[in-house]
Amino acid sequence: MLHPDRLFPSDPIQRGIARSLYSEVRDLPIISPHGHTDPAWFAKNEPFPDPASLFVKPDHYAFRMLYSQGISIESLGVRRLDGSPVETDSRKIWRILASNWHLFRGTPTRMWLEHAFETVFGVTERLSAESADRIYDQIQDCLNRPEFRPRALFERFNIEVLCTTESPLDTLEHHRAIRDSGWTGRVVTAFRPDPVVDPEFEGFAANVEALGGLTGENTATWTGYLAALAKRRAYFKEFGATSTDHGHPTATTADLPQDEAARLFDKALKGNVTPAEAELFRGQMLTEMARMSLEDGLVMQIHPGSFRNHNPQVFERFGRDKGADIPSQTEYVRALKPLLDRFGNERDLTIILFTLDETTYSRELAPLAGHYPALRLGPAWWFHDSPEGMRRFREMVTETAGFYNTVGFNDDTRAFCSIPARHDVARRIDCAFLARLVAEHRLPEDEAHELAKDLAYNLAKKAYKL
């Protein structure tokens, strides 16, 4: 199923250059600096239970497409918040995926899944209603063997480091278990403070109170609240964290006088803020997080532009991260100015910007990152983590920001077995892009070989301090 020249240019000259570049980066170790895999997998190292639990239930890329065609989320085995029954027969769930495989034609999801089927589990026939049970049995047979347990796959995938993402309220017990187990695989956490910095996050006041309980700080006060956040950041660093991650609706930042910030915080705790005030508070907290990053060295990632939980019925039944987050228009130049006025010129601070609004690549993001020492551009992300999305990213940002104001690739996934596939796609697309520059005599070939390695490995490792 996997053609050796997939994603390479059809032009024979460019294809030959791309092949040469790819041959040098294909087997480089994987740096996975941002993602959402479950650290419990590596702490417990128990077998993955079945193909549906591995490929369907945790992957919103898979079940959102099926849901869009009228297939219920319950029938795919995704747990409901109220404990109501959902499908528990994994073979039935797998058959639904197989019977609807045509829905994924031309999508990166199909590319990732077929890569995992073939390279990890040796599946060489196309998934369909007719082949569903055979492929299910073949994958299940593999999952029953020790060489397919999480730690063994981690090593087989040649992952040098994998970063998960946890809330400040997480005790990090799984990361502690990994550290204490003696296993040499490097799985580290990242600090995602959204539940305690967003007044519109469900349970915000209770979350802030719980933050105080974890840290011994009085989080009913502004100074105690900031001190508690600093303590949790330090705690995360003990478990390998090198970055923070901020999933705000917009890129708005603010730099209020501290007494005004304290008054706004009091209103947020009481649940009395308007939507505009909630946005202002989130913006203030991005600036506070930048200040803390300059002090403790954590790299800061800002992931704005998603209208999260757009479907209220899905959110009420299944909770967050169930395929109903939708990209929205996002502005950066004015939104980031308060933060950049204060910290943009700091060479010891790294802020990685992402976007779901591709119209901002050449107009806003590339010029910003091409000027401010503190800024770097994250790769094409989420809905644009695709061959065409990656091409557009390189075409639209390189002339202004260059390559070295970007940070390589991150897979940002919950689907563990898709990690090698996603990195392989990124490496192929970057090699294809570089091959075109070489063929057009815009880049010497020896520099393209150096760049290919930087894009595949070195930039991410450096940017995320890994």
N, C-alpha and C positions, 0 to 999 in steps of 0.2 A: 504493500500500500504506500510506502514512503519512498518517493523518488529521490535519488541522491542529489538532484539538481533543483529540488523544490525551492521556490522563492528566489532563485537566481535569475538574472536577466536572460531574455531569449536571444539577445544579440551575442553571437559566438565569441567575440573579442572580450566583451564585458563578462560573459559567463566564465571564461577561462581565468580572468583575473580574480573574480569572486571565488572560484574554486580554490585558487592558490591562497588567498587570504583566509578563507574558512578553514583550510587544512591546518593552519597554525593556531586557531582559536577554538576549534571544535571540542577539544579535550581539556581545555583549561578548567580549573576548579570553579564551582559555582559560588559566587557571593550573592546571597539572598538577603538584602539589608532591610527589607520591609515586607511583612506578610502576616497572615492570620491563621497559620497552621496551629494545631492544638498542642501545647507543650506536654500535655498528658500522654500523648502518643509516645513520646521519647522517654518520659519519666517511667512509664509502666512497661513499655516495650511489649505490649500484648499484640497478638495477631489482629489485623483488620478483619472484622467479622465476615464480610461478604462483599461482592462487587457493588451492590446498590449503596451500601453504607460508605463505600470508598469513593464512588464516582457520581452518585446522584444526590443523596440526602444533604451533604455539606456544601454542594456547589451551586450557588444561585445562578451562575451562568447556564447551567443545565436546566434547572427546574423553572426558571423564569420563562424560557422559550416554550416549554411544555405548557405552562400556565397560560401563556398568551394565546394558545390554541384551544383553550377551554378545558384543559386537563387539571383536575383539582390538585392542590398542593397536598391535601390529605392522602390522596392516592399514591403520592410519591414518598410517603413515610415521614414527612417532616413533622416534628412534634408540635402540637398545639399548646398554647399557654394554659388553657383551662383543663388540660388533661383529657379532652375528648378523644375518642378512638381515631386512629389513623391506620393506614395500611402497614402491616407488620411483616407480610410475606415478601421478602427481598427479591425472590424470583419474579413475582408479579410486577414489582416496581421496575426491575430490569427489563421485563418484556415490554412495558410501556415505553421506556427509552428506545428500545430496539425497534418497535413498531412505528415510532415517530422519528426515526433517524434522518429521514429526508428533510425534516425541519431545519437541520443544522448544516445543510449544504452551503458551502461558501463561507462559513463562519469560522472564526478562530477556535471556538469551542470544539468543533469537530476535528480541527487540526491537532489540538492538544490531546484530545481523547484518543485519536487514532495513533498518535505518537506513543502514548502510554501503553495502549493495547499491544502494539507491536514490539516496542523496545524493552518494556518491562515484563510483559506477560507472554510474549511470543505469539500473539494472535495475528494471523496473516490473512484472514478472510473478513469481508466487510460485515459490519453489524446490520442485522435485519431481523424481521419477525421470524424468518426461517432459521437463521443462525443463532438466535438469541440464547437458547439453552446450551448449545455447544460452547459458545464463548463464555457464558456464565460458569459452566462447569470447569473450563480450562483455567479461568481466573481464580475460581474458588479453590481448585487444586493447588495452585501456586500459593494462595494466601494461607493455606494450612501448613506450609513449610517454613522452617526457621529463617531461611534466606530472604523471606518476604516480610519479615517483621520491620517495624519502623526504623530501628537503628541500622539494620542491615541495608535497607533501601537507602537511607541517608548516606551511608558509606558508598554504596554502589552508584548513587547519583553523583558522586564526587562533589558533595557539598562541603565547602570549607567552613562556612558559617551561615546559620539560618537565624533570622530575627523574627520573633513572634511579637504580638502587640497586646498589652494588658492595661486594664483600668488601674488608676491609683489605688482603688479599693481592693485589688487583687492581692492575696497574700503571697503569691509567687511560690506556692508550695511545690508545684511541679518543677519549676526551675531549680528549687533547692534540691529536690530528689535527683534531678539530672546531675547537678554539681556533686552531690554526695555519692553518686553511684560508681564513680570511677571511670565511666565511659568517656572516651576522648572526643566524641562528637561535640561540636561547638554550637549550642542552641542558646541564644540570649534573648532578653526581653527588650521591649521599647515602651516608653511611657506615653499613654494616650489619656490625657486628662479630661476629655469631653464631659464625662458624667458630673464633674465637680467644677467646671468652668462655664457651663452653658445653662443659664437660668431656665431655658425651655426644655432641657433634658428631663425626662420623667424622673420624679423623685429627687430633684436637685437639692432641696434643703436637707432631706434625710441623708443624701450622699455626702454633703458637706459635714454634717454631724458625724457620720461614720468616719470620715477623714480625720476629724479631731480625735475620735476614739483610737484610731490606729497610731496616731503620732503623739498623743498627749498634749496637743496644742488646743487652745480655745478658738475654735474655728467660727465662733459667733462674732469674732472681731476681725477686722481687715488685716491687722498685723499678724494675728494668730493664724488666720487662713493662709496668708502668704508663707509663713514659717512652716506650716504643715505641708504645703506643696513642695517646698524646698527639701524637707525631710524625706518625703516619698521619692523625690527624684534621686536623692542620695541612696535610698534603699534600693531603687531599681539599678543604680550603677553597681551596687554590690553583686548583682546577678547579671552583669555583663552589658547592661544597657549603654549604648552610645548615642541614642537618639530619642527625640520626642516626636509625637505625631498628633496633628490637630486637624480634625475633620469638620471645620466650620462651614456654615452655609455660604458665606462670602469671605472675601479677603480683607474686610474692614478691620482696620487697626485704630487705636486711640492712645493718647498719652495725656491722661487727665492728671490734674493735681491730686495728690494722694487723699486729701480730705474729700474731694468730690468722688473719687473712686470708692472710698469707704462708705459714703452715703448711698451710692448706687448699689454696693454690695449688700447693705442693710435692706434695701428695698427688694433685692433679688431673693434674699433669704425669706422675706415675708411673703413672697409671691405677688408683689405689687407692681412689678415692672411691666411697662408696655412693650410691644414687640420692638419698637425702636430703641428702648432702653436696654432690652436684652441683647440686641445687636451691638450697642455701645459697650456693654459689659464684656461681651465676647472679644470685641476689639481691644479693650484695655488688657484683657488677659493674654492676648497674643503678645502685646508689648511687654507685659510682666514676664512671660515665658522666655522672650528674647533676652531680657535682662538676666534671668536665671541661667540661660544657656551660656551667656558670656562669662558668668561666674563659675559654672560647674563643667563647662566644656561639652555638654550634650548638643548634638546636631539637631536642628529644628526643622521639621517637615510641616508644611502647610498644604492641606488637601481641600481647598474650597470648591464650591460650585456644584454641589449635589443637593437637590431637593430630596431629602431623605424621607423614607416612609410615605411616599406620595399616595399610596393606596391605603386608606384608613382601615378597610376591612381586613386586609392582609396583616397590617400592623397590629390590630386588635386581636387577631386570632393567633398569629405566629411570632410577633415581635419584630425586632430590628433585623436588618441584613437578610431580607427574604426576597430580593430581586426587584423591589419597588422603589429603588433610589434612581432619580432621573436627573441628567445633567441640566444645568441652567446657565444663562448668560452671567459672566463674571467680569468685574472690572478690577484692575490691579494698580494702575498708576497712581490714582488719587487714594485708593483704599489703603495702600501700603505706606503712604507718605509719612504719617505720624511715626510709625515704627522705624522707617528708614531715616527720617530726620535725626532720630536718636541713635540708631545702631547700624545704619547701612554702611558706614565707612569703617566698621570694625573688621580688621583682617583676621582676628581670632574667633570670629563668629561665623557659623555656616547656617544659612537658612535655605532650605531646598523648597522651591515652589513647584506645585503641580497645577494642572488645569484640566477641566472637562470642556472648556470653551476654546476650540481651536482657533477662533478668530483673533484671539489675543496673542498667539505665538509670535508673529513678526511685528505686530503693532505695539505690544506692551512688554511681554515677558522677555523676549530676546534683547531688546534695548535696555531693560532694567538689569538683567543679569550680565549684559555686556558692559555695564558701568560700575555697579555697586560691588565692592569687594566681598560683602557678606552674602551675596546671593548666588545661588546655583539653580539650574533648571532640572527638575525631575523628568524622567522619560514619559513618553506617551503612556497614558494611565487608564485603567478601567475600561470604559467603552472604546478607547482608542488603543488599547493593548492588542494590536492587530497588525498584519503586514502593511495595509494601507495607512493606518494611523501612525506607525513608526516611520514610514517613508515621508509622510506629510510633516512630521515633527522635524526630521533632519533637514528637509528642504526649506522649511520656514524659519528655523532658528539659527542654522549654521552660519549664514553670511554675516549675521550681526553679533551673535554670542560666541561663535566658534564652537569647537568640540569640548574645550577644556573648561568651559563654564556650564557644562552638563555633567551628569553623574552616572553615566553608564545606564544600566538597566536594573529594575527591580520587578519581581513577579507579582507582588501584592495579592497572594492567593490563599484560599482555604483548602484548595485541592492539591494535596501533597504530591501525587504522582504527575501532576501537570508541570511541576517546577522545571525539570529538565527540558520539557517540550517548549515552554515559554522562553527559556534562555536560548534554546537552539533557534527559535524563530528570530529573536532579537539579533543573535550573532549573524544569521544568514542575511537578514535585511540590512544590517550595518555593512556587511561585506559587499553586498550588492550596491549600496550607495557609494561606498568608497571606490568600487570598481568603475562606476560611471565617471567619477572624478578623475581617476587615472586614465581611462580611455579618452577622455576629453582634454587630457593634458593640463588639468587643473591641480593635480596633486602628484608628486613623484611616487613611484610604486614602493620604494623603500619606506617612505613616510606612511603610506597606506598600511603597510604591514605593522608598523609600530602603532598606528592609530587603532587598528583592529584589536590588538591586544589591550590597549587602554580602554576601549569601549566595552569590551567583553569582561574585563577583570579589574584593571588597575584603578579606573576612575571611581567605581563604586566602593572599592576597598579604601581608597584615600578619603573620599567625601564623607563616608560614614564612620571613619576612624576605626576600621576593622582590620 
